[in-house]
């Protein structure tokens, strides 16, 4: 298995995986230092035999997984974990010139996914998400999400775990953006967003305060509970 989203020149197709009996988790990260927790989240969720995991990282997020340390392995190495079935990059949206009848990657990923987990959700991606911008693969998936369940024939949820500097988290514009996710798109009967709120700790930048991504273990538990997964294996990490 490679990270390339084409097989024998054919683009990824969600239809090929319908009825496989697995929970399809699309795990994504945007440009925050908390991206270094993606390997731990991926390993924990992929430890369930009835899970299929695919990863989408924005270009800034990929900078945190370049093999800098054991904590920051090469992103491509994650494909070797069991039940991780694809890693997608912005350039994969245009992996070959499009012709009529070709599959469109962000649509196929939306169709395939049963849930989308964005951990971390950076301040920049939060702002773009709320304003409907779609200038990378992840934002295209979010913008094309079936918020009613009438297209994909099932209501599917997006989990977001904001992560940013304390001053950014406490900024008035962030408060407005989170309010949109929470009150307009959130836990109401018609909602499709679950916010995994940040915690207070010493941040990587040296500041101490809220804005740090929720502990990765708790994020995993929230997803496991939502999907009613069981039999979690032990995963080491901090």
Secondary structure, DSSP 4 states (H G I P E B T S, - for coil): --S-SEETTEEP-GGGGTTS--EEEEEEE-SSGGGGGHHHHHHHHHTSTTEEEEEEE-HHHHTT-EEEETTEEEGGGGGGSTTEEEEE-GGGGGSS---TT---HHHHHHHH-SEEEEEEE-HHHHHHHHTT---SHHHHHHHT--SSSTTTSS--EEEEEE---HHHHTSHHHHHHHHIIIIITTSSTT--EEE---EEEE-TTS-EEEEEPPPHHHHHHHHHHHHT---PPP----
